[in-house]
Amino acid sequence: MDKMNALIVGGTSGLGLELGLLFAEEYRVFITGRHDPGKGGLSCTILDLSAERRELGSKLDALLASIPSIDLLVYAAGFSQQGLLESVDDAEIAAMTSVGLVAPSMLIQRILRKQNELPALIAVTSTSQWTPRPHEPIYTAVKAGLGMLGNSLSLDPKLGKVLVAAPAGMATPFWRKGGRDVTGMLDAPWVARQIIGQFHGDYRYRFVRILRDPRRVEVGETRRE
Ligand SMILES: NC(=O)c1ccc[n+]([C@@H]2O[C@H](COP(=O)([O-])OP(=O)(O)OC[C@H]3O[C@@H](n4cnc5c(N)ncnc54)[C@H](OP(=O)(O)O)[C@@H]3O)[C@@H](O)[C@H]2O)c1
């Protein structure tokens, strides 16, 4: 039987890459990021999501024109940005809002226009979705926004099912700048397995917190209508 198609935005590293490797058993997996990890079986498109709106729109159009209709979109792209708001410049604010919220909105809009449906969406947020952090004001804002984008879209009949997955700190290249001690953080393969476990099942919307100390999964909400 033909495999279904999954697009993993932010699938070139860390959690997105682990999800890609696991989903490859069920799906033909297309990944995007700014570098190609060279994993056989995952078809990679280089796509920088921090571009200005018009350029971003053209890049997203080109991406969707180059791949078949997708059955599952995983939005896992994100990066760390540390600093009080007054220390972050305009370009950094634009990059964070673009990668975290504008790009997923523009991408899903284009998928719905192209296919008229999106059978499944997984949006990767963070504990920053509900935890205020003075040194991550834009990051926390876009993660809260992405969570609500997924929740609102789950009410659109063109969306089959939506999983919003909010992990705690993970030991991934996310922390490569800044020298954060990642001891005790979650490992991405374990988090990916929890997300896939929570993805399967009959629902329209689910929100899960994937936490540490001790590591565990808490289902915040499941909606079947
Ligand atoms: N690590 C943590 O502690 C943690 C905790 C909670 C939530 N999260 C979230 O989990 C998700 C996965 O993060 P991770 O820990 O797996 O980090 P990661 O290893 O750094 O992976 C991040 C992914 O996002 C892509 N990306 C980043 N900036 C991009 C840009 N400007 N344009 C296009 N793609 C971009 C990266 O592509 P390239 O590598 O090819 O540039 C990579 O594929 C992110 O949404 C992150 O916010 C992380």
PDBQT file of the ligand as one rigid body, heavy atoms in Angstrom, charges set to zero:
ROOT
HETATM    1  N1  LIG A 301      15.216  22.163  23.099  1.00  0.00    +0.000 N 
HETATM    2  C1  LIG A 301      14.361  22.590  24.031  1.00  0.00    +0.000 C 
HETATM    3  O1  LIG A 301      14.720  22.733  25.222  1.00  0.00    +0.000 OA
HETATM    4  C2  LIG A 301      12.929  22.879  23.665  1.00  0.00    +0.000 A 
HETATM    5  C3  LIG A 301      11.970  22.880  24.694  1.00  0.00    +0.000 A 
HETATM    6  C4  LIG A 301      10.643  23.104  24.382  1.00  0.00    +0.000 A 
HETATM    7  C5  LIG A 301      10.249  23.309  23.080  1.00  0.00    +0.000 A 
HETATM    8  N2  LIG A 301      11.205  23.312  22.084  1.00  0.00    +0.000 N 
HETATM    9  C6  LIG A 301      10.728  23.514  20.731  1.00  0.00    +0.000 C 
HETATM   10  O2  LIG A 301      10.875  22.270  20.068  1.00  0.00    +0.000 OA
HETATM   11  C7  LIG A 301      11.032  22.498  18.672  1.00  0.00    +0.000 C 
HETATM   12  C8  LIG A 301      12.227  21.708  18.168  1.00  0.00    +0.000 C 
HETATM   13  O3  LIG A 301      13.378  22.269  18.776  1.00  0.00    +0.000 OA
HETATM   14  P1  LIG A 301      14.694  21.396  19.012  1.00  0.00    +0.000 P 
HETATM   15  O4  LIG A 301      14.952  21.406  20.460  1.00  0.00    +0.000 OA
HETATM   16  O5  LIG A 301      14.582  20.111  18.302  1.00  0.00    +0.000 OA
HETATM   17  O6  LIG A 301      15.781  22.375  18.355  1.00  0.00    +0.000 OA
HETATM   18  P2  LIG A 301      16.771  22.181  17.105  1.00  0.00    +0.000 P 
HETATM   19  O7  LIG A 301      17.485  20.882  17.211  1.00  0.00    +0.000 OA
HETATM   20  O8  LIG A 301      17.574  23.428  17.071  1.00  0.00    +0.000 OA
HETATM   21  O9  LIG A 301      15.777  22.108  15.854  1.00  0.00    +0.000 OA
HETATM   22  C9  LIG A 301      15.062  23.250  15.434  1.00  0.00    +0.000 C 
HETATM   23  C10 LIG A 301      14.575  23.071  14.027  1.00  0.00    +0.000 C 
HETATM   24  O10 LIG A 301      13.996  24.325  13.588  1.00  0.00    +0.000 OA
HETATM   25  C11 LIG A 301      14.640  24.737  12.392  1.00  0.00    +0.000 C 
HETATM   26  N3  LIG A 301      14.764  26.195  12.340  1.00  0.00    +0.000 N 
HETATM   27  C12 LIG A 301      15.197  27.039  13.302  1.00  0.00    +0.000 A 
HETATM   28  N4  LIG A 301      15.232  28.299  12.861  1.00  0.00    +0.000 NA
HETATM   29  C13 LIG A 301      14.821  28.252  11.566  1.00  0.00    +0.000 A 
HETATM   30  C14 LIG A 301      14.660  29.218  10.533  1.00  0.00    +0.000 A 
HETATM   31  N5  LIG A 301      14.951  30.525  10.734  1.00  0.00    +0.000 N 
HETATM   32  N6  LIG A 301      14.215  28.823   9.326  1.00  0.00    +0.000 NA
HETATM   33  C15 LIG A 301      13.932  27.521   9.110  1.00  0.00    +0.000 A 
HETATM   34  N7  LIG A 301      14.070  26.545  10.024  1.00  0.00    +0.000 NA
HETATM   35  C16 LIG A 301      14.516  26.913  11.251  1.00  0.00    +0.000 A 
HETATM   36  C17 LIG A 301      16.022  24.095  12.452  1.00  0.00    +0.000 C 
HETATM   37  O11 LIG A 301      16.601  24.022  11.154  1.00  0.00    +0.000 OA
HETATM   38  P3  LIG A 301      18.216  24.007  10.966  1.00  0.00    +0.000 P 
HETATM   39  O12 LIG A 301      18.815  23.269  12.126  1.00  0.00    +0.000 OA
HETATM   40  O13 LIG A 301      18.381  23.279   9.663  1.00  0.00    +0.000 OA
HETATM   41  O14 LIG A 301      18.618  25.432  10.942  1.00  0.00    +0.000 OA
HETATM   42  C18 LIG A 301      15.684  22.735  13.032  1.00  0.00    +0.000 C 
HETATM   43  O15 LIG A 301      15.198  21.888  12.031  1.00  0.00    +0.000 OA
HETATM   44  C19 LIG A 301      11.166  24.007  18.491  1.00  0.00    +0.000 C 
HETATM   45  O16 LIG A 301       9.925  24.524  18.090  1.00  0.00    +0.000 OA
HETATM   46  C20 LIG A 301      11.493  24.494  19.893  1.00  0.00    +0.000 C 
HETATM   47  O17 LIG A 301      11.044  25.825  20.093  1.00  0.00    +0.000 OA
HETATM   48  C21 LIG A 301      12.520  23.091  22.350  1.00  0.00    +0.000 A 
ENDROOT
TORSDOF 0
